[in-house]
Amino acid sequence: MSYRFEQVNGSKEQIRGLYWLLQKRVHTISHEILPDYEFHADFVKNHPYLHWFIVKDNDEVCGSFYIKRDNSIGLNLLAVDTKVVLACINYIKENFRPEAAQASLIPEYFYINVAFSNKELIEVLKVLDKMPLQTSFRI
């Protein structure tokens, strides 16, 4: 497996690929209803993320990740396995530095937000000795 990371630039091809990934997503945190294509296209073109990448295995799209200004990471993969998760983590650690810490706002480290229902990713992160920090509840 040869993983590549393609920075999101808002091209039509990327918008289609990211929408396809969104349609395939089983575990969600930020939405309950799939947004329509036009809303998605606008979101991709004007994304609020500090960094956003499409993950490819050879030339096939297999996921994406983004990094936000609060050092949080969203990792969205079609199929979760140790190799792809580790490839993403290593790419992030090798190419990015966390934003400066701010008390009660931004920690000094990167952290991955994982949907509570995404047991596969949780288990892979545990195998990789990544320490859980908290569990959040919607009220």
Secondary structure, DSSP 4 states (H G I P E B T S, - for coil): --EEEEE----HHHHHHHHHHHHH----SS-SSPPPHHHHHHHHHT---SEEEEEEETTEEEEEEEE-TTSEEEEEESS--HHHHHHHHHHHHHH--PPPPBTTTB-SS-EEE--TT-HHHHHHHHHTTPPP-------
